[in-house]
Amino acid sequence: MGQKKSSKVNTYLNVYRNAERGILFSMNYDLTGMAFKLHAGGTLSEDIIDLVHKKGKRVILWNTMSNEEMKMYLSMRADFVEYGL
């Protein structure tokens, strides 16, 4: 027999600048995590990613511009990294 699938839909908050506020919002509304847009004026550090994970949430990063940038954020343990066009 196969594994039971979770009935919970993964839900993420799109965050454009304020990562700390995104963390609080995703916790208050029991979201899966936050999807942070890079190059939108905010910053995202390894410490913030670690904090999100400690709170049991996931981090999606989007709008990466290069392979080097993608590798850097993967080394910071982001859960998912997307390229932007």
SULZI-V278009 format. One record per residue. RES is the residue in one small letter. BURIAL is 1 if it has 9 or more other ideal C-beta (glycine too) atoms within 8 Angstrom, else 0. Layout:
BEGIN
RES;BURIAL / RES;BURIAL
END
This chain:
BEGIN
m;0 / g;0 / q;0 / k;0 / k;0 / s;0 / s;0 / k;0 / v;0 / n;0 / t;0 / y;1 / l;1 / n;0 / v;1 / y;0 / r;0 / n;0 / a;1 / e;0 / r;0 / g;1 / i;1 / l;0 / f;1 / s;1 / m;1 / n;0 / y;0 / d;0 / l;1 / t;1 / g;1 / m;1 / a;1 / f;1 / k;1 / l;1 / h;0 / a;0 / g;0 / g;1 / t;0 / l;1 / s;0 / e;0 / d;0 / i;1 / i;1 / d;1 / l;1 / v;1 / h;1 / k;0 / k;0 / g;0 / k;1 / r;1 / v;1 / i;1 / l;1 / w;1 / n;1 / t;1 / m;0 / s;0 / n;0 / e;0 / e;1 / m;1 / k;0 / m;0 / y;1 / l;1 / s;0 / m;1 / r;1 / a;1 / d;0 / f;0 / v;1 / e;1 / y;0 / g;1 / l;0
END
